[in-house]
Amino acid sequence: MKNEERKNENETGEKNSKELPFEIDRRSVYKCVQCGTCRSVCPVFDAVGWESANTRGRMLIIKSLLEGRPPSEDVLPSLASCTTCGICAAKCPAGANPPEVVEAARAQLVKCGVTTEAQENLKSAVITYGNSFGDTKSRKHWLSETERSKLPEKSEYVYFVGCFDSYRYPEFAKKTFGILQRFGVTLLPDEQCCASPLLRTGFTEDAEKVMKHNLEQIRKVGAHTIITSCAGCYTTLKNNYPEELRVISLPEFLAEHLEELNLKKLDFTVTYHDPCHLGRHNKVYNAPRKVIQAICTLMEMKNIKENARCCGGGGGVRTGYPDISLELARTRLKDVPEGVDYIVTSCPLCVRNLRDAGGDIEVIDIVELVAMAIE
């Protein structure tokens, strides 16, 4: 060891992080004891088999970066392919939270100028157009001009639509808002991406600008409660925006208002897919099941709740590694029980990935199920 390096060590033998290109909470990294428990549950490792693409491999790479390995594009196939599904954290006997560490590492790589083309394209779309698709249409294009003109300017409740429902599934947005309007819910005058894609892929400074814009819009409306039907929007609004806001998912809101919805019983059976960022990350398990069971028969998948397999769409993986993403979705479809009429979920990204995986059973959003029971 060089003399200069010795001077930079602290009492525990760790180098001073200020002298390193990476600034990550070392305690989070060193909690990992390399036991390999996560290796057996990491969905990306299950799909591709690279040692560097399982959670243990990622933690070892991040540890090497902390200890002086120069950041380079060599680490991107490992660190950019994590879906941040969180099953590793749920199973970790040492209490480590690898998704948080991976996201922190991605942020440091961004600061060092080490990114993938897919990450840069995603950032550019959000910053330039206010949505993750780079779509130039109005975010409220799914409303008629008359409907837009009648939106309440002030309300205690706001429906945060999200990029997916605004641009890929406007029918979900229309059905959701049609239900929420009964309760005096309005829309933001100028909603932009919630910033989840930026945060997940490491563009934290850009994310802060987008979040600031949305916060200004929320305060302009005077809302204290945000309702969202996207798991990515939900986890971001709940955990990255100021704590003064009450953030609830659409299934939670619907479960709270079942009596007022007057839902009719439907004679079919469905199964439910737990989105990672609604379920494992935020423990919203019972509300969607309560809504489903008020409408029809629920038959559970093989792996559910904290053990649910990832659909493969999160963490920027669908954009950066589509083949891996769809392989994860196909694996998830193997958990679907026989004899169900629909697969129901509470996240538009899960809807897209599971639909694109090419299964025989139709995948629907929970709002579509509720709409069937209202009509």
Stockholm file with secondary structure:
# STOCKHOLM 1.0

chainA/1-375         MKNEERKNENETGEKNSKELPFEIDRRSVYKCVQCGTCRSVCPVFDAVGWESANTRGRMLIIKSLLEGRPPSEDVLPSLASCTTCGICAAKCPAGANPPEVVEAARAQLVKCGVTTEAQENLKSAVITYGNSFGDTKSRKHWLSETERSKLPEKSEYVYFVGCFDSYRYPEFAKKTFGILQRFGVTLLPDEQCCASPLLRTGFTEDAEKVMKHNLEQIRKVGAHTIITSCAGCYTTLKNNYPEELRVISLPEFLAEHLEELNLKKLDFTVTYHDPCHLGRHNKVYNAPRKVIQAICTLMEMKNIKENARCCGGGGGVRTGYPDISLELARTRLKDVPEGVDYIVTSCPLCVRNLRDAGGDIEVIDIVELVAMAIE
#=GR chainA/1-375 SS CCHHHHHTBCTTSCBCGGGSSCCCCHHHHHTCCCCCTGGGTCHHHHHHCCGGGSHHHHHHHHHHHHTTCCCCGGGHHHHTTCCCCCHHHHHCTTCCCHHHHHHHHHHHHHHTTCCCHHHHHHHHHHHHHSSTTCCCSCTTTTSCHHHHHTSCSCCSEEEECCHHHHHTCHHHHHHHHHHHGGGTCBCCTTCCCCSHHHHHHTCHHHHHHHHHHHHHHHHHHTCSEEEESCHHHHHHHHHTSCTTSEEEEHHHHHHHTHHHHTCCCCSCEEEEECCTTTTTTTCCCHHHHHHHHTTSEECCCSSCGGGCCCCSCTTTHHHHCHHHHHHHHHHHHTTCCTTCSEEEESCHHHHHHHHHTTCSSEEEEHHHHHHHHHC
#=GC SS_cons         CCHHHHHTBCTTSCBCGGGSSCCCCHHHHHTCCCCCTGGGTCHHHHHHCCGGGSHHHHHHHHHHHHTTCCCCGGGHHHHTTCCCCCHHHHHCTTCCCHHHHHHHHHHHHHHTTCCCHHHHHHHHHHHHHSSTTCCCSCTTTTSCHHHHHTSCSCCSEEEECCHHHHHTCHHHHHHHHHHHGGGTCBCCTTCCCCSHHHHHHTCHHHHHHHHHHHHHHHHHHTCSEEEESCHHHHHHHHHTSCTTSEEEEHHHHHHHTHHHHTCCCCSCEEEEECCTTTTTTTCCCHHHHHHHHTTSEECCCSSCGGGCCCCSCTTTHHHHCHHHHHHHHHHHHTTCCTTCSEEEESCHHHHHHHHHTTCSSEEEEHHHHHHHHHC
//
